[in-house]
């Protein structure tokens, strides 16, 4: 049962981290007016292939040709990953003090419920107007993946999934001619398996014991006589309730009778 609203933009953060991998991809477009070779940085957007192709066609006019190359990324699905489950409602507890804090005053305790593992099905599509552009992007992207790529989502000290990996699972190629145009669009699509964790909200509190109050009193038997014990020499001596050490000063405590303790 959902008892309260909680949204931490976790899926959005994973998608942004995915897209950030491919920023900075550059393509040589030919020689400029002065004879130098010009290049452009390929932009990336979040869209399915259908929407990206439709957008390419809608921007194409006689005076404004295809705005290619471009890239798009999209989440095709999300599945529970039972092979990475580590117990139901398992709780984790860690002590934490921010940098510059004073020990032990600023110590805090973080209580977390075990995050739930999922696998995102991600795809990256690259769109080019000619084969040379497509091969330039294809070759640069293939060099990123030696089967998989380790990925750091953030640098939060207690994030379950700040380190994950991206695995390339397939590559497809197709060509499309948007309606109303005569120029083709070459599309290469990369499929990825992206393990993630969805974390419930954590509990942050101060669990430091700052003060201990002890009520000190004499232990008696049912007849009201002080309770005694036998020492090492066989003598009958008063029973010690607490062996605290030489620093203990009973004069600073009040005798209330029944011994008990309170912790703050």
N, C-alpha and C positions, 0 to 999 in steps of 0.2 A: 504494500500500500504506500502511495506517495503522500507523505505527511506535510512536506514543505517544498517550496520552490527552490531549486538549486541549478544554476547554469554557470559553468566555468569556462565555456568556449574551448573545451578540450579537443573535440573533433576538428573544429576550425583551426586550432593551433597546429594539429598534425598536418592538415592540408597545406597550410602556409609553409610549414617546414619542408614538405614535399616539393612545393613549387619553387622554394628558394634554392634547392639544389641546382636547378637548371637556369637560374638567372646568370647573365653574363655570356651566354652562348653567342658567338660572333660568326658572321658569314661574309665572305668576300663577294662583292657584287660586280666587279669589273673595274675598268679604268675610268677615272673621272675626266673632266675637261682638260686638266693639266697633265694628263698621262699617268698620274699616280693611281695605285690600286685603292679603291674605296671599300669600306666595310661597314656593316650595320650590326647593331646588337639586336638579337631576336627577342621580341617581347613575349610574355607568357600570360595567359588569362585562364580563369576557371570557367569551363564550358564543355558540354558534350560535343562529339564530332558533328552531329547534325546542326546544332546551334552555331558552332564555329563556321561551318561551311555556309550556312545561310547568311551569317554576318558578312563573310567574305563576298558573297554574291550581291548583297544589298549595297555594299560600298563601291561596287564596280560600276563605273560609267565610262563613257567615251573619253572623257577628259581626266578621269581618275582610275587608272588600272588597278589590278589586284594589289592589295597591300600585303605582299608576301616577301619574305617568309615570316611566319608566326608560329607559336606553340600554344597548346591548350592542355590543361589537366582536368581530370574528373574522377570522382569517387563512384565506381560502378556498384559497389556492394560492401556490406559489413557482416562478418560472421563471428559467432562465438568460437573461442579457441580452447576447448576443454583440455587439450594436452598441456596447456600452461597454467591450469588452475592449481592453486596451492592451498586448498581448504576453503570451506564456506564460513564467512564472517570471522575469519582469522584476524586478530588484532595485533598491531605492532606498536611498541612504545619506545620512544627515544628522548633523551635529554638534549636540550639545545640552548645555547647562549649566543646572542648576536655579538658580532665583532664590536669591541669597545665596551662590552658589558662588564659588570662587577660581580665576581664570584663570591658567595653563592646567591646573592640577592636577585640577579637577573636571569637565573636559570629557569627555563620553561620546559614543560614536558609536552611532546606531541603524541597524541594517540590517533592511530590510523587503522581503518578497516582495509583488509587486503583488496587491492584494485582488481577489477574484472578484465581478463584478457580477451581481446578481439583481433581479428585480422581484417584490415581494409583491403579491398580490391581497387587499386588505383591504376589509371592509365594516363599516359602522356602521348599526345599526338603532335607531330610536326608537319607543317604545311609549307610546301614550296611550289614555285611556279616553273621550275625546271629541274632536271636530274642532277646537275652539278650542285645546286643549292641543297637538295635533299641529301646527297652523299656527304657534303661538308658537315651537316648537322648530325647525320647518322654516325659518322666516324667519331666525332667528338663525344657523343653520348655513349657509344659503346665502350670507350676507354674508361668511363667512370666505374664500370661494373665488372669486377673480377668475381663473378657469380653474385655477390651481394655487396652492399655498401653500408658501413656503419654510420649512424646518424645520431647526433646529439640534439634533442629537442629544446632543452633549456639547461641552465646551470643551477636550478633550485636544489638545495642540499638534500631534501627528503622526498624528492619526486621519484615514484616507483619506476617510471619509464622515461627518464631523461636520456637514456641511451637505448636505442633500438637499431634495427637494420632494415634495409630495403633490398628485396630480392627480385631480380628481373626474371620473369617467368615466360615471356613470349614477345614476339615482334611480328606485326602484320603490315602489309602494304596494299594500298588501293589508289585508284585515280578517280576523280570526280570532275564533272564539268557543271558548274552551277548554272541554274536556269537563267536564260537571258544573256549568257556569255559564250564565248567561243574558246576561251583559254582553259586549259585543264588545271586542276589542282592535285598535286602529288601529296599523298598522305602516308606517313609512316606512324604506326601506333605501337607503343611499348606498354606491356602489361606488367604490373608489379604486385608482389605480396608485401604488405606493410603491417607488421605486428604492432599493436598499440595496447594501452591499458586505460580504462576509464575508472577514475578514482572518485569514491564518495568524499564528501567534505571531512576534513580532519578536525580533531578537537585539540586546541592549544590552551594550556592552563599552567599555573604555577602550583606545583605539588611539593614545594620545599617546606619542611618542618621548621618553622621559625621559633617556636616556643614550646617547652614541655613543662607542665605543672604536675608535681607529685604530692599527693597527700600522704603524710608519714604518720604512722600510729603504732601502738603496741598491740601485738597479737596475744589474745587470751584464750584459755580453754572454756568449756561450757560452764565451769564454776566461777569464772571471772579471774582465775589465777593466770599470771603471765606464762606463756608457752616457753618451755626450755628445751635444750638439746644437750647431747653429750659431746664434749670437746675431745681433742686428741689425747688428753691426759686422763680421761674418764670422769671429768668433773661436770656437774650439772650447771649449765650457763644459759642466760637468756638467748632465745632464738633470734638471729639477725634476719630482719625482713629483707633488707637490701644491702648488698656489699658494693658500695659506690666508690670508695677510695678515700684517700686522705684529703682530697679537696672538698669533700661533702661537709656542709655545715648545717646540722639539723636545727640549729637555733633560728635559722631563716625560714623554716617551714612551720606550719601550724599543725598541732596534733588534733586530729579529728576523730580518731578511733579506727574505723574500718579502712585499711589501706586501699587506695585506688589511684589510677593515673588518668590524666587527660592530656591529649595532644592537640595542639593548634597548628 
